[in-house]
Amino acid sequence: MNIGSLIPPVIIALVVIFALIKRIPIFQSFVNGAQEGLECSISTAAPLVALITAVAMLKASGAMDMLINFVSPLTSLTGFPAQCVPLAIMKPISGSASTALLTDIFKNFGSDNLISKLAAVIAGSTETLFYTMAIYFGTIKVKNTRHTIACALIADITAIICAYFMLFKINKIF
């Protein structure tokens, strides 16, 4: 028998015993918690739908291609692989789109290539910040996010630059 499979029932039993000792109405507390969870899900639906719509419009309009073309002179000047630019741009916006781009890079270059390694580090060290902010700030109803987006974008850009220098400029690490 696996001891890990006993942990959930033991925790549930301890919670029930604690609730009985403290005379907490267990079922009513459960119903109240479920209701709060449902209200939280409903409040996050609007920002999530807006974000999904914006990503679909970005892809369908060709704006992503225009942005990549706009950035490509800078990337060619610095030596940053053009194949990783779409991933670097899409990662803060959409996790599923960036995963699809990462998979394409792996298919085209294999998994043991510097471009693939850079793409993997970018995917692993950056955040889908617009999705995360929409969910978390939407849940707690924050209207003024102040410097959060700028700081998060700076952190993502820093992660991308560090990954590039580690892999392409200090190649001895890997």
VEXLUM-294074 format. One line per field, with one value per atom (N, C-alpha, C, O): residue in three letters; x, y, z; chain; atom name. Coordinates in steps of 0.1 Angstrom, whole numbers, plus 5000, padded with zeros to 4 digits. Layout:
N
residuo (ALA,...)
u (X,...)
v (Y,...)
w (Z,...)
cadena (A,...)
atomo (CA,...)
% end
This chain:
174
residuo (MET,MET,MET,MET,ASN,ASN,ASN,ASN,ILE,ILE,ILE,ILE,GLY,GLY,GLY,GLY,SER,SER,SER,SER,LEU,LEU,LEU,LEU,ILE,ILE,ILE,ILE,PRO,PRO,PRO,PRO,PRO,PRO,PRO,PRO,VAL,VAL,VAL,VAL,ILE,ILE,ILE,ILE,ILE,ILE,ILE,ILE,ALA,ALA,ALA,ALA,LEU,LEU,LEU,LEU,VAL,VAL,VAL,VAL,VAL,VAL,VAL,VAL,ILE,ILE,ILE,ILE,PHE,PHE,PHE,PHE,ALA,ALA,ALA,ALA,LEU,LEU,LEU,LEU,ILE,ILE,ILE,ILE,LYS,LYS,LYS,LYS,ARG,ARG,ARG,ARG,ILE,ILE,ILE,ILE,PRO,PRO,PRO,PRO,ILE,ILE,ILE,ILE,PHE,PHE,PHE,PHE,GLN,GLN,GLN,GLN,SER,SER,SER,SER,PHE,PHE,PHE,PHE,VAL,VAL,VAL,VAL,ASN,ASN,ASN,ASN,GLY,GLY,GLY,GLY,ALA,ALA,ALA,ALA,GLN,GLN,GLN,GLN,GLU,GLU,GLU,GLU,GLY,GLY,GLY,GLY,LEU,LEU,LEU,LEU,GLU,GLU,GLU,GLU,CYS,CYS,CYS,CYS,SER,SER,SER,SER,ILE,ILE,ILE,ILE,SER,SER,SER,SER,THR,THR,THR,THR,ALA,ALA,ALA,ALA,ALA,ALA,ALA,ALA,PRO,PRO,PRO,PRO,LEU,LEU,LEU,LEU,VAL,VAL,VAL,VAL,ALA,ALA,ALA,ALA,LEU,LEU,LEU,LEU,ILE,ILE,ILE,ILE,THR,THR,THR,THR,ALA,ALA,ALA,ALA,VAL,VAL,VAL,VAL,ALA,ALA,ALA,ALA,MET,MET,MET,MET,LEU,LEU,LEU,LEU,LYS,LYS,LYS,LYS,ALA,ALA,ALA,ALA,SER,SER,SER,SER,GLY,GLY,GLY,GLY,ALA,ALA,ALA,ALA,MET,MET,MET,MET,ASP,ASP,ASP,ASP,MET,MET,MET,MET,LEU,LEU,LEU,LEU,ILE,ILE,ILE,ILE,ASN,ASN,ASN,ASN,PHE,PHE,PHE,PHE,VAL,VAL,VAL,VAL,SER,SER,SER,SER,PRO,PRO,PRO,PRO,LEU,LEU,LEU,LEU,THR,THR,THR,THR,SER,SER,SER,SER,LEU,LEU,LEU,LEU,THR,THR,THR,THR,GLY,GLY,GLY,GLY,PHE,PHE,PHE,PHE,PRO,PRO,PRO,PRO,ALA,ALA,ALA,ALA,GLN,GLN,GLN,GLN,CYS,CYS,CYS,CYS,VAL,VAL,VAL,VAL,PRO,PRO,PRO,PRO,LEU,LEU,LEU,LEU,ALA,ALA,ALA,ALA,ILE,ILE,ILE,ILE,MET,MET,MET,MET,LYS,LYS,LYS,LYS,PRO,PRO,PRO,PRO,ILE,ILE,ILE,ILE,SER,SER,SER,SER,GLY,GLY,GLY,GLY,SER,SER,SER,SER,ALA,ALA,ALA,ALA,SER,SER,SER,SER,THR,THR,THR,THR,ALA,ALA,ALA,ALA,LEU,LEU,LEU,LEU,LEU,LEU,LEU,LEU,THR,THR,THR,THR,ASP,ASP,ASP,ASP,ILE,ILE,ILE,ILE,PHE,PHE,PHE,PHE,LYS,LYS,LYS,LYS,ASN,ASN,ASN,ASN,PHE,PHE,PHE,PHE,GLY,GLY,GLY,GLY,SER,SER,SER,SER,ASP,ASP,ASP,ASP,ASN,ASN,ASN,ASN,LEU,LEU,LEU,LEU,ILE,ILE,ILE,ILE,SER,SER,SER,SER,LYS,LYS,LYS,LYS,LEU,LEU,LEU,LEU,ALA,ALA,ALA,ALA,ALA,ALA,ALA,ALA,VAL,VAL,VAL,VAL,ILE,ILE,ILE,ILE,ALA,ALA,ALA,ALA,GLY,GLY,GLY,GLY,SER,SER,SER,SER,THR,THR,THR,THR,GLU,GLU,GLU,GLU,THR,THR,THR,THR,LEU,LEU,LEU,LEU,PHE,PHE,PHE,PHE,TYR,TYR,TYR,TYR,THR,THR,THR,THR,MET,MET,MET,MET,ALA,ALA,ALA,ALA,ILE,ILE,ILE,ILE,TYR,TYR,TYR,TYR,PHE,PHE,PHE,PHE,GLY,GLY,GLY,GLY,THR,THR,THR,THR,ILE,ILE,ILE,ILE,LYS,LYS,LYS,LYS,VAL,VAL,VAL,VAL,LYS,LYS,LYS,LYS,ASN,ASN,ASN,ASN,THR,THR,THR,THR,ARG,ARG,ARG,ARG,HIS,HIS,HIS,HIS,THR,THR,THR,THR,ILE,ILE,ILE,ILE,ALA,ALA,ALA,ALA,CYS,CYS,CYS,CYS,ALA,ALA,ALA,ALA,LEU,LEU,LEU,LEU,ILE,ILE,ILE,ILE,ALA,ALA,ALA,ALA,ASP,ASP,ASP,ASP,ILE,ILE,ILE,ILE,THR,THR,THR,THR,ALA,ALA,ALA,ALA,ILE,ILE,ILE,ILE,ILE,ILE,ILE,ILE,CYS,CYS,CYS,CYS,ALA,ALA,ALA,ALA,TYR,TYR,TYR,TYR,PHE,PHE,PHE,PHE,MET,MET,MET,MET,LEU,LEU,LEU,LEU,PHE,PHE,PHE,PHE,LYS,LYS,LYS,LYS,ILE,ILE,ILE,ILE,ASN,ASN,ASN,ASN,LYS,LYS,LYS,LYS,ILE,ILE,ILE,ILE,PHE,PHE,PHE,PHE)
u (5008,5000,5009,5019,5005,5012,5008,4996,5017,5014,5008,5000,5012,5007,4992,4986,4987,4973,4964,4952,4970,4963,4962,4954,4971,4971,4958,4953,4952,4939,4928,4922,4925,4915,4918,4909,4931,4935,4932,4927,4936,4934,4919,4915,4911,4896,4891,4883,4895,4891,4895,4887,4907,4911,4903,4900,4900,4892,4878,4873,4872,4859,4859,4850,4869,4870,4872,4866,4881,4883,4870,4867,4862,4849,4839,4832,4839,4830,4834,4825,4847,4851,4848,4843,4850,4847,4832,4828,4824,4810,4807,4798,4815,4813,4803,4805,4793,4784,4791,4793,4795,4803,4797,4803,4784,4778,4775,4778,4771,4768,4781,4781,4792,4805,4810,4815,4807,4811,4802,4808,4789,4781,4785,4785,4788,4793,4806,4807,4815,4827,4825,4832,4816,4813,4807,4810,4798,4792,4802,4801,4811,4822,4831,4835,4833,4841,4834,4841,4821,4813,4813,4814,4811,4811,4825,4826,4836,4849,4851,4857,4846,4847,4839,4844,4828,4820,4827,4826,4833,4839,4852,4856,4858,4870,4867,4875,4854,4850,4852,4857,4848,4848,4862,4865,4872,4886,4892,4899,4888,4893,4888,4896,4875,4870,4876,4879,4878,4884,4898,4902,4906,4919,4920,4928,4911,4911,4907,4913,4898,4894,4905,4907,4912,4923,4934,4940,4937,4948,4943,4951,4931,4926,4926,4930,4923,4923,4938,4940,4947,4961,4966,4974,4963,4967,4961,4967,4947,4940,4943,4942,4946,4948,4961,4963,4971,4984,4993,5004,4988,4996,5008,5018,5007,5019,5030,5042,5027,5037,5043,5055,5034,5040,5049,5059,5046,5054,5068,5078,5067,5079,5088,5100,5082,5090,5096,5106,5088,5093,5106,5115,5105,5116,5128,5139,5126,5136,5149,5160,5149,5162,5171,5183,5164,5171,5176,5188,5169,5173,5184,5194,5184,5195,5208,5219,5206,5218,5225,5237,5217,5222,5226,5233,5220,5223,5213,5214,5202,5192,5184,5181,5182,5176,5162,5153,5160,5146,5136,5124,5139,5130,5123,5112,5130,5125,5118,5112,5118,5111,5096,5090,5089,5074,5071,5062,5079,5077,5079,5071,5090,5092,5081,5078,5075,5064,5051,5044,5049,5036,5035,5024,5046,5046,5039,5031,5041,5034,5019,5011,5015,5001,4993,4982,4998,4991,5000,5009,4997,5004,5002,5012,4990,4988,4994,4999,4993,5000,5015,5021,5020,5035,5039,5050,5031,5034,5034,5042,5025,5024,5037,5042,5041,5053,5065,5074,5066,5077,5078,5088,5066,5065,5070,5077,5066,5071,5086,5092,5092,5106,5113,5123,5107,5113,5112,5121,5101,5099,5109,5115,5111,5120,5135,5143,5139,5153,5158,5170,5148,5152,5153,5152,5155,5155,5169,5170,5179,5193,5200,5211,5194,5199,5199,5190,5208,5208,5196,5191,5190,5177,5166,5158,5165,5155,5158,5148,5170,5173,5169,5164,5172,5169,5153,5148,5146,5132,5126,5117,5132,5128,5130,5122,5142,5145,5135,5130,5133,5123,5109,5103,5105,5092,5091,5081,5102,5102,5105,5101,5111,5115,5106,5109,5097,5088,5074,5071,5065,5052,5041,5044,5030,5019,5012,5001,5019,5015,5001,4995,4997,4984,4973,4963,4974,4965,4965,4954,4976,4978,4972,4964,4975,4970,4954,4947,4949,4935,4928,4917,4933,4927,4928,4918,4941,4943,4937,4930,4939,4934,4919,4912,4914,4900,4893,4881,4899,4893,4892,4882,4902,4902,4897,4898,4892,4886,4896,4892,4908,4918,4916,4917,4914,4912,4925,4928,4932,4945,4957,4960,4963,4974,4987,4998,4987,4999,5010,5009,5021,5033,5035,5046,5025,5026,5029,5038,5023,5025,5039,5047,5043,5057,5067,5077,5066,5076,5076,5087,5064,5064,5070,5077,5067,5074,5089,5096,5094,5108,5114,5125,5107,5112,5113,5122,5102,5103,5114,5121,5116,5126,5140,5149,5142,5154,5157,5168,5146,5148,5152,5160,5146,5150,5164,5171,5168,5182,5192,5202,5189,5198,5199,5210,5188,5188,5197,5204,5195,5203,5218,5225,5221,5236,5241,5253,5234,5239,5241,5251,5232,5233,5241,5249,5241,5248,5261,5270,5262,5275,5284,5296,5278,5286,5282,5277,5284,5280,5286,5281,5296,5303,5294,5297,5284,5275,5268,5266,5263,5255,5263,5259)
v (4988,5000,5012,5013,5022,5035,5044,5047,5049,5058,5071,5077,5075,5088,5088,5098,5076,5075,5076,5078,5075,5076,5091,5094,5100,5114,5121,5127,5121,5128,5124,5132,5111,5107,5111,5114,5110,5114,5129,5133,5137,5151,5154,5163,5148,5150,5146,5153,5135,5130,5140,5143,5145,5155,5168,5173,5172,5184,5182,5190,5170,5167,5166,5171,5160,5158,5172,5175,5180,5194,5202,5209,5201,5208,5203,5211,5190,5185,5190,5193,5190,5195,5209,5213,5218,5232,5235,5247,5225,5227,5236,5245,5234,5241,5233,5221,5240,5233,5229,5238,5217,5212,5214,5220,5209,5210,5225,5228,5233,5247,5254,5263,5251,5257,5253,5261,5240,5235,5242,5246,5244,5250,5265,5270,5272,5286,5287,5296,5278,5278,5275,5282,5266,5263,5275,5278,5282,5294,5305,5311,5307,5317,5313,5322,5300,5296,5298,5302,5296,5298,5313,5317,5322,5336,5341,5349,5335,5338,5334,5342,5322,5318,5327,5330,5331,5340,5354,5360,5359,5372,5372,5382,5360,5359,5356,5356,5353,5349,5360,5358,5372,5383,5387,5388,5389,5391,5380,5382,5368,5356,5356,5354,5359,5359,5370,5369,5382,5393,5390,5394,5383,5380,5369,5371,5360,5349,5356,5353,5365,5372,5381,5381,5388,5396,5388,5392,5376,5367,5362,5362,5359,5354,5365,5363,5377,5389,5392,5395,5391,5393,5383,5387,5371,5361,5363,5362,5365,5365,5378,5378,5389,5401,5403,5411,5394,5395,5405,5408,5410,5419,5412,5419,5400,5393,5392,5395,5390,5390,5404,5405,5414,5428,5431,5437,5426,5429,5421,5427,5409,5402,5408,5409,5413,5420,5433,5437,5439,5452,5449,5457,5438,5435,5428,5428,5422,5414,5421,5415,5434,5441,5441,5440,5443,5444,5430,5428,5419,5406,5402,5395,5405,5401,5409,5404,5421,5429,5423,5423,5418,5412,5398,5392,5391,5377,5368,5356,5374,5366,5358,5364,5345,5337,5342,5343,5344,5349,5338,5342,5326,5315,5316,5311,5323,5324,5337,5339,5346,5359,5357,5363,5349,5347,5341,5345,5332,5326,5337,5338,5345,5356,5366,5372,5369,5379,5372,5379,5360,5354,5349,5348,5346,5340,5348,5343,5362,5370,5370,5374,5367,5369,5356,5356,5345,5332,5320,5318,5313,5301,5290,5283,5288,5277,5280,5271,5293,5297,5295,5291,5299,5298,5283,5280,5275,5261,5255,5246,5259,5255,5259,5252,5272,5277,5269,5266,5266,5258,5244,5239,5238,5225,5225,5216,5236,5237,5239,5233,5246,5248,5235,5231,5227,5213,5204,5197,5205,5197,5201,5192,5214,5218,5217,5214,5218,5219,5207,5206,5199,5189,5195,5207,5186,5191,5195,5201,5190,5192,5202,5200,5214,5224,5237,5239,5246,5259,5267,5273,5267,5274,5268,5275,5254,5247,5250,5251,5249,5252,5266,5268,5276,5289,5291,5297,5284,5285,5278,5283,5267,5260,5269,5270,5276,5285,5297,5301,5302,5313,5309,5316,5297,5292,5289,5291,5285,5281,5293,5292,5303,5314,5327,5337,5326,5338,5334,5322,5344,5341,5346,5356,5340,5344,5355,5353,5367,5377,5383,5387,5385,5391,5382,5386,5369,5359,5359,5359,5358,5357,5370,5369,5381,5394,5395,5399,5390,5390,5382,5386,5370,5361,5366,5368,5369,5373,5386,5388,5396,5410,5410,5417,5402,5401,5395,5399,5385,5378,5387,5387,5395,5404,5418,5427,5420,5432,5444,5455,5442,5453,5461,5455,5473,5481,5488,5489,5493,5501,5491,5489,5486,5477,5484,5477,5497,5506,5501,5501,5497,5493,5478,5474,5471,5456,5451,5443,5456,5452,5455,5447,5468,5472,5463,5459,5461,5453,5439,5433,5433,5419,5418,5408,5428,5428,5429,5422,5438,5439,5426,5422,5419,5406,5396,5389,5396,5386,5390,5381,5402,5406,5403,5399,5405,5402,5387,5382,5379,5364,5360,5351,5366,5363,5367,5359,5379,5383,5374,5371,5371,5362,5349,5343,5343,5330,5331,5322,5342,5343,5344,5337,5352,5353,5340,5337,5333,5321,5310,5303,5310,5299,5303,5294,5315,5319,5326,5325,5333,5340,5332,5333,5325,5317,5303,5296,5298,5284,5273,5262,5276,5265,5260,5249,5268,5264,5251,5242,5251,5239,5231,5220)
w (5000,5000,5000,5007,4992,4991,5002,5003,5010,5021,5016,5023,5004,4999,4996,4997,4993,4990,5003,5002,5015,5027,5032,5040,5026,5031,5029,5039,5017,5016,5025,5031,5027,5036,5051,5058,5054,5068,5070,5081,5060,5062,5063,5071,5054,5055,5069,5074,5073,5087,5098,5106,5097,5107,5106,5117,5094,5093,5099,5106,5096,5101,5117,5123,5122,5137,5143,5153,5137,5142,5142,5151,5131,5130,5140,5146,5142,5152,5166,5174,5169,5183,5185,5195,5174,5175,5173,5173,5170,5167,5155,5156,5145,5132,5123,5122,5118,5109,5096,5087,5094,5084,5070,5061,5069,5056,5051,5040,5061,5057,5054,5045,5061,5057,5043,5036,5040,5027,5016,5006,5018,5009,5007,4996,5018,5017,5009,5001,5011,5004,4989,4981,4986,4972,4965,4954,4973,4967,4964,4954,4974,4971,4960,4952,4958,4947,4934,4924,4933,4921,4918,4906,4928,4926,4920,4911,4925,4921,4906,4898,4903,4889,4879,4868,4883,4875,4873,4863,4884,4883,4875,4869,4873,4865,4850,4842,4847,4834,4824,4813,4827,4818,4814,4802,4823,4819,4811,4801,4814,4806,4792,4783,4790,4777,4769,4757,4775,4768,4764,4753,4772,4769,4758,4749,4758,4747,4734,4724,4735,4722,4717,4705,4726,4721,4715,4705,4721,4715,4701,4692,4700,4687,4676,4665,4681,4671,4667,4656,4677,4674,4664,4654,4665,4655,4642,4632,4642,4629,4621,4609,4628,4621,4614,4606,4618,4612,4620,4616,4631,4639,4645,4647,4648,4653,4642,4646,4630,4619,4618,4615,4618,4617,4629,4627,4641,4652,4651,4654,4646,4644,4633,4635,4623,4612,4618,4613,4627,4632,4641,4642,4649,4658,4651,4657,4640,4633,4630,4631,4627,4625,4638,4637,4649,4662,4665,4670,4663,4666,4657,4661,4644,4635,4638,4637,4643,4647,4660,4661,4669,4682,4681,4689,4670,4669,4676,4676,4681,4687,4676,4666,4678,4668,4665,4673,4652,4648,4650,4652,4651,4654,4668,4670,4677,4691,4693,4704,4684,4685,4687,4696,4679,4681,4695,4702,4700,4713,4724,4733,4723,4732,4733,4743,4721,4721,4726,4733,4723,4726,4740,4746,4747,4760,4770,4778,4771,4781,4778,4787,4766,4762,4764,4770,4759,4758,4761,4753,4771,4774,4764,4760,4759,4749,4736,4729,4732,4719,4720,4710,4731,4733,4734,4729,4739,4740,4726,4722,4718,4704,4696,4688,4698,4692,4696,4688,4709,4715,4709,4705,4707,4701,4687,4682,4679,4665,4665,4656,4674,4674,4677,4671,4686,4689,4677,4674,4670,4658,4647,4640,4645,4634,4637,4628,4650,4653,4662,4665,4667,4676,4690,4692,4700,4714,4719,4729,4712,4716,4707,4703,4705,4697,4705,4713,4702,4710,4709,4718,4697,4695,4703,4710,4703,4711,4726,4734,4730,4744,4749,4759,4740,4743,4744,4753,4735,4735,4748,4754,4752,4764,4777,4786,4777,4788,4788,4799,4777,4776,4781,4788,4776,4780,4795,4801,4801,4815,4824,4836,4819,4829,4827,4834,4818,4816,4820,4822,4822,4827,4817,4809,4816,4808,4817,4822,4817,4827,4824,4834,4812,4810,4814,4820,4812,4817,4832,4838,4838,4852,4859,4869,4853,4859,4857,4867,4846,4844,4854,4859,4857,4866,4881,4888,4885,4899,4902,4912,4894,4897,4895,4902,4885,4883,4895,4899,4901,4912,4924,4931,4927,4939,4935,4944,4923,4918,4919,4924,4915,4915,4902,4891,4902,4890,4886,4874,4896,4893,4896,4907,4885,4886,4888,4889,4886,4888,4879,4867,4885,4877,4875,4871,4878,4877,4863,4861,4853,4839,4835,4829,4838,4834,4841,4834,4854,4861,4856,4855,4853,4849,4835,4832,4826,4813,4814,4806,4823,4825,4830,4825,4839,4844,4832,4832,4824,4812,4803,4798,4800,4791,4796,4789,4809,4816,4815,4813,4817,4816,4802,4801,4792,4778,4775,4769,4779,4777,4784,4778,4797,4804,4798,4797,4793,4786,4774,4771,4766,4754,4757,4750,4767,4770,4775,4772,4783,4789,4778,4778,4769,4758,4747,4741,4742,4730,4733,4724,4743,4746,4756,4755,4765,4774,4772,4781,4760,4756,4764,4764,4772,4780,4791,4796,4795,4806,4802,4811,4790,4786,4776,4772)
cadena (A,A,A,A,A,A,A,A,A,A,A,A,A,A,A,A,A,A,A,A,A,A,A,A,A,A,A,A,A,A,A,A,A,A,A,A,A,A,A,A,A,A,A,A,A,A,A,A,A,A,A,A,A,A,A,A,A,A,A,A,A,A,A,A,A,A,A,A,A,A,A,A,A,A,A,A,A,A,A,A,A,A,A,A,A,A,A,A,A,A,A,A,A,A,A,A,A,A,A,A,A,A,A,A,A,A,A,A,A,A,A,A,A,A,A,A,A,A,A,A,A,A,A,A,A,A,A,A,A,A,A,A,A,A,A,A,A,A,A,A,A,A,A,A,A,A,A,A,A,A,A,A,A,A,A,A,A,A,A,A,A,A,A,A,A,A,A,A,A,A,A,A,A,A,A,A,A,A,A,A,A,A,A,A,A,A,A,A,A,A,A,A,A,A,A,A,A,A,A,A,A,A,A,A,A,A,A,A,A,A,A,A,A,A,A,A,A,A,A,A,A,A,A,A,A,A,A,A,A,A,A,A,A,A,A,A,A,A,A,A,A,A,A,A,A,A,A,A,A,A,A,A,A,A,A,A,A,A,A,A,A,A,A,A,A,A,A,A,A,A,A,A,A,A,A,A,A,A,A,A,A,A,A,A,A,A,A,A,A,A,A,A,A,A,A,A,A,A,A,A,A,A,A,A,A,A,A,A,A,A,A,A,A,A,A,A,A,A,A,A,A,A,A,A,A,A,A,A,A,A,A,A,A,A,A,A,A,A,A,A,A,A,A,A,A,A,A,A,A,A,A,A,A,A,A,A,A,A,A,A,A,A,A,A,A,A,A,A,A,A,A,A,A,A,A,A,A,A,A,A,A,A,A,A,A,A,A,A,A,A,A,A,A,A,A,A,A,A,A,A,A,A,A,A,A,A,A,A,A,A,A,A,A,A,A,A,A,A,A,A,A,A,A,A,A,A,A,A,A,A,A,A,A,A,A,A,A,A,A,A,A,A,A,A,A,A,A,A,A,A,A,A,A,A,A,A,A,A,A,A,A,A,A,A,A,A,A,A,A,A,A,A,A,A,A,A,A,A,A,A,A,A,A,A,A,A,A,A,A,A,A,A,A,A,A,A,A,A,A,A,A,A,A,A,A,A,A,A,A,A,A,A,A,A,A,A,A,A,A,A,A,A,A,A,A,A,A,A,A,A,A,A,A,A,A,A,A,A,A,A,A,A,A,A,A,A,A,A,A,A,A,A,A,A,A,A,A,A,A,A,A,A,A,A,A,A,A,A,A,A,A,A,A,A,A,A,A,A,A,A,A,A,A,A,A,A,A,A,A,A,A,A,A,A,A,A,A,A,A,A,A,A,A,A,A,A,A,A,A,A,A,A,A,A,A,A,A,A,A,A,A,A,A,A,A,A,A,A,A,A,A,A,A,A,A,A,A,A,A,A,A,A,A,A,A,A,A,A,A,A,A,A,A,A,A,A,A,A,A,A,A,A,A,A,A,A,A,A,A,A,A,A,A,A,A,A,A,A,A,A,A,A,A,A,A,A,A,A,A,A,A,A,A,A,A,A)
atomo (N,CA,C,O,N,CA,C,O,N,CA,C,O,N,CA,C,O,N,CA,C,O,N,CA,C,O,N,CA,C,O,N,CA,C,O,N,CA,C,O,N,CA,C,O,N,CA,C,O,N,CA,C,O,N,CA,C,O,N,CA,C,O,N,CA,C,O,N,CA,C,O,N,CA,C,O,N,CA,C,O,N,CA,C,O,N,CA,C,O,N,CA,C,O,N,CA,C,O,N,CA,C,O,N,CA,C,O,N,CA,C,O,N,CA,C,O,N,CA,C,O,N,CA,C,O,N,CA,C,O,N,CA,C,O,N,CA,C,O,N,CA,C,O,N,CA,C,O,N,CA,C,O,N,CA,C,O,N,CA,C,O,N,CA,C,O,N,CA,C,O,N,CA,C,O,N,CA,C,O,N,CA,C,O,N,CA,C,O,N,CA,C,O,N,CA,C,O,N,CA,C,O,N,CA,C,O,N,CA,C,O,N,CA,C,O,N,CA,C,O,N,CA,C,O,N,CA,C,O,N,CA,C,O,N,CA,C,O,N,CA,C,O,N,CA,C,O,N,CA,C,O,N,CA,C,O,N,CA,C,O,N,CA,C,O,N,CA,C,O,N,CA,C,O,N,CA,C,O,N,CA,C,O,N,CA,C,O,N,CA,C,O,N,CA,C,O,N,CA,C,O,N,CA,C,O,N,CA,C,O,N,CA,C,O,N,CA,C,O,N,CA,C,O,N,CA,C,O,N,CA,C,O,N,CA,C,O,N,CA,C,O,N,CA,C,O,N,CA,C,O,N,CA,C,O,N,CA,C,O,N,CA,C,O,N,CA,C,O,N,CA,C,O,N,CA,C,O,N,CA,C,O,N,CA,C,O,N,CA,C,O,N,CA,C,O,N,CA,C,O,N,CA,C,O,N,CA,C,O,N,CA,C,O,N,CA,C,O,N,CA,C,O,N,CA,C,O,N,CA,C,O,N,CA,C,O,N,CA,C,O,N,CA,C,O,N,CA,C,O,N,CA,C,O,N,CA,C,O,N,CA,C,O,N,CA,C,O,N,CA,C,O,N,CA,C,O,N,CA,C,O,N,CA,C,O,N,CA,C,O,N,CA,C,O,N,CA,C,O,N,CA,C,O,N,CA,C,O,N,CA,C,O,N,CA,C,O,N,CA,C,O,N,CA,C,O,N,CA,C,O,N,CA,C,O,N,CA,C,O,N,CA,C,O,N,CA,C,O,N,CA,C,O,N,CA,C,O,N,CA,C,O,N,CA,C,O,N,CA,C,O,N,CA,C,O,N,CA,C,O,N,CA,C,O,N,CA,C,O,N,CA,C,O,N,CA,C,O,N,CA,C,O,N,CA,C,O,N,CA,C,O,N,CA,C,O,N,CA,C,O,N,CA,C,O,N,CA,C,O,N,CA,C,O,N,CA,C,O,N,CA,C,O,N,CA,C,O,N,CA,C,O,N,CA,C,O,N,CA,C,O,N,CA,C,O,N,CA,C,O,N,CA,C,O,N,CA,C,O,N,CA,C,O,N,CA,C,O,N,CA,C,O,N,CA,C,O,N,CA,C,O,N,CA,C,O,N,CA,C,O,N,CA,C,O,N,CA,C,O,N,CA,C,O,N,CA,C,O,N,CA,C,O,N,CA,C,O,N,CA,C,O,N,CA,C,O,N,CA,C,O,N,CA,C,O,N,CA,C,O,N,CA,C,O,N,CA,C,O,N,CA,C,O,N,CA,C,O,N,CA,C,O)
% end
